[in-house]
Amino acid sequence: MTFLTILLIALIAGALIWRWVPAWPARLFIWLDRKAGRMKSCTVDVNGQRWHMLEGGHGEPLVLIHGFNADADHFNRVARHLAGHFRVLAPDLPGFGQTQIHESLDFRIERQADRVVDWMDQIGIKRCYLGGNSMGGYIACAIAKKYPDRVRALWLLAPGGIAGVDLSPLFQEVEEERHNPLVVRDVSDMRRLVDFCFVHPPWIPSPLQRYLARRAAERSVLHQRVFDAMRFDSPPLEDLVDGLRTPALIVWGRSDQVLNAAGAAVVQSLMDDAETVMLPDTGHLPMLENPRTVAECWISYSDRQARTRE
């Protein structure tokens, strides 16, 4: 068999795998993304449930909580710039990423906060910097409200749950009872959600898109239940942050179509010690779209907080 024949067979096999077995190349892309972010995958048992998490870097612990229909891998790109300053820890919340659920859970935001604190206890994190994007920011505020001694400072990346602002383009669709763009049923839904989330979308290989869309579609009923628990059964973010003394850095993309960026001013006005950074030409996932700038903002802020405590 000649070299050209072997090469042709390899190319055909690769093309077939790329098109029809997306999980294989998708897992490779995920592994490479984690490697670039200096993050390692591991699992931990929490109250009988196995959580998947990513960990990397050295320094003060920085716990990062992902948003709705997302996972810990959303922090790989920003972790690359944080690893020299912090021990970065990011869990997949139950029902998302590689953390499964084996029973009916309460997804109200306070209960999600309790579960994250249980996970922190299990891995030995007593006090940390705490960040979160979208739903993750909402959960982070609930933790700071209920467990103030556990949080050094908050890093809120377009946090969810704000009631006192006009509806964003995405939530206008939800309000009009059209299909919820956050609940993905197929690849076209995934692509549409990406358009909502970014001004300048990062490259997402097609096998990875199909893999993530398939995983989300398998959980679409569960995800709708999570969404409804946050939207209808949880207190608004304003109630959680009103008078909260925990220092906070709020980072928001000015072009966010998922959550109204006017929420940044609302949150800052209610907190005792908060600063806001508005990023131009940036959407709902600033840690993915503009990771270096987002990391530099947090490093500068946390350095100033540390000097203030000295």
N, C-alpha and C positions, 0 to 999 in steps of 0.2 A: 504494500500500500504506500503510495507516494505521500510526500509531505503535504502537497496541495490537496490531496484527497482527505487526509486527516484534518487539515485546517478547515476544509469545506464542511466536513461532518461536524466539527466542533462549533462552527459558526451557526449551522442549522440547529444543532442541539441547544445552543445558547439562545437563539431567537425563539425557539419553542418554549423553553423555560421562562424567558422574559415575558412571553405573551400568556402562557397557559398555566404556569406554576409560579404566580407572583410572590408567594410566601418565601421562596428561597432567596431570590435577589433582594426582596424587601428586608429580610432579616440581616442580610449582609450590609445593606445601606444603614440600617439602624445600628449595627455593631460598629461600623466605621464612624458614624456620627458620635456615638458615645466615646469612642477612642479619641477622636479629635477634641472632644470636650473634657477629656481626662476623667471620665466617669466610668465606674464599674457597676455592674449589675449584681444584686444579691437579693435574698429573701429573708424574711423574719416572720415568725409566728406571733400573732397578737390575738389573745383571747380565742384561740382555736382557729384563727383564720390566717392564711399565709399571704403576707403582703410582699409585693415586689417593690424594690427601691433602687435608686442610683446614688452612688457616693463617690466623692473625689475631692482632692485638694487638702490643704492643711491650714489650721488656724482656728479662730472662733467658729462655732457651728452656725451655719446659715441654712435653715430649713426653708425649702421652696415648695409651694403647693400649686399644682396645675389647675387649669380651668375646666369648664364643662366640655365633655367630649374630647378631652385631651389626655395627656399622660406625662410622666416625668421627663420624657425625652424632649419636651418643649423647652427644657432648660439647658440642654447640652451646649448650645452655641454660646450662651452667656456664661456658662460654667467655665468655659475655656479661659475667659478673662478674669474669673474670680478665684480660680484654683490656687493661685499663689498667695491669696489673702485670707481665704475662708475654707473651712471644711464644709463642703456643699452636700446637703442631703435632700433628696427629692423622692417622695413616695408616689406610687400609683395608688390613688384612692380606690377603695372597694367599688367594683363595677367598671373600672376604667383601666386601660393599659393591660398589664399582665396580672393585676390583682383581681381575682374572681370573687364572687359572692355565692355562698352556699345556703343562704336563708334570707328571709324577708327582712330588710333593714329599714330603719327610719332615716330618711334622707333630709330631714329638716336641718338647717344650717348649724344649729347648736349641737345636734347629735353628730354631725360630721366633724365638728370641732372636737367633741369628746373623743371620737375615734382617733383623730390625729394625735391628741395628747396621750392616749393609750399607747400608740405607736412610738411616740417620743420616749415614754417611760421604758418601753421594752428595749430600745436601743441605747438607753442611758443618757438621754438629752434632758437635763433638768432646766436649763435656761439657754436661750439662743436668740439670734436674730431671726426674724420670721418674715418671709415674703410670700406673695401669692399673686397670681394673675386671674382676673375675672372671678369665677366662682372661688378660686383659691384665695384671692384677696378678701372676699366675703368671709370665708372660713377663718382666715388669719385674724380678722377683726373680732370674730366671735371668740377665738381663743384668747386674744388680748383682753377682751371684756371679762371673761369668766376666770381666766388664769393669768392675771396681770404680772405676777412674779415670775412667770416662765418666759417672758418676752423682753429682750433688751430694747429692740426697736422694730418697727414695722416697715416693710418695703411693699407698697401697694401698687401693683401694675394693672391699671385700669380695673379696679375692683368692681364686682357686681353687687346687685342688691339695692341700688339707690332708687328711691321712689320719686323724689322731688325734682325731676328733670323731664324735659320733653322726650318722647320716645325716639330712639335711634331708628335708622332705616330698617334694620333687621327686626326690631321689636314692633315696628309698625305692621310688618307682615304677620307677626304673632298675634297682635291685637285684632287684626282683621280676620283672624281665624283661617288664614291660609296655612300652607305647610310650614311648620317650624323649621327654619333653616339650620338650627343647631342640632336637630335630630336627623342624622344621616341614614338614608335607606339604600343608597347605591352610589356609584362613582360620580354620576352627574350631580347628586346632592353634595358630595365631597368637594367637587370643583367649585360649585356655587358658594359653599361655605368659605373656601379659600379666598374667593373674590371679595366676600364680605370682610374678611379678617385682615387683608393686607392692602397696602398701596402698591408696594413692589414685592410680589410674592417670591419667596426663595424657590429655587429649583427643587421640585419634588418628583423623583423618577416615577414613571407610570406604574411599575409594579408595586411601589410603595403606596401610591394613591389607591390602587385596587385593593391591596392588603388592608390598609387602614379603613377603607370604605366597607369592606366585607366584615371586618371585626365590629365596626360601629353598627352596621345593619343588623347583625346578630343580637345586638343589645338595644335596639331602638325602642322597644317597649319599656325596658328598664330605664333608659335614659329619659324617656318622656316622664316617667314617674319621678325621677330625680329632679327634673326641671320643674314639675308641678309642685313638688315639696318646697322648693326654694321660692317659687313665685307666689304661691298661695298660702303656705303654712309657716313661713319663716318671717321674723321681724325684718323690717327694712334696714339697710346698712346704717341709715341715719340714727336709728335707735341704739345700735351697737357702738358707734363712735362718739356719740354725744357726750362731751366731757371726758373722753378717754385721755389719760395722761401719758400713755405710751408714746414716745417720739415716733414720728412716721415720715417717710419720704413717699410722696405720691408721684408716680410717673404715668403719663398718659399721652397717647398719640393724638394729635389734633384732628386727624382724619379718620378716627375710629367710627366705623359704621355699625359695630355690634352694640356698644354701649356709648351713650352720649358723653362726650368729653367734658361737657359742662358739669358733670358730676364731680370733677376734681375740686372745683371751687366749693361745692357743697360740703364735701368731706373735710376739706381744710378748715372751713369756717366753724365746724363743730368740734374739732379736736383742739386740745390745749397746746400741742407742740407738733405742728406739721408743716412741711414744706412741699411745694409742688414744682415739678418740672414738666413742661409741655413740649413734646417733640414734634417738630414740623414734618410734614410729608411721611407720617407714620400711622399705622392702623392699630388694630386691637391687640396685637401680639408683639410689643416692642422688643421683648427679649429675643425674638426670632428675627425680626425685621431689621433691628438696629442694635445688635448685641454688644458691640464694643462701647458705644455711647451709654447704653443703659448700665453696663457694668461700671464704667467710670463714674457715672452719677452716684451709684450706690457706694462705691469705694470711698469717694470723696466725702459723702454724707456720713458714713459710719466712722471714718477717721475723725471728723469733727465731733461726732457724738462721744467717741472714746476720749478725746482731749477734754471735753466738757466735764466728764465724770472724774477726771484726774484731779 
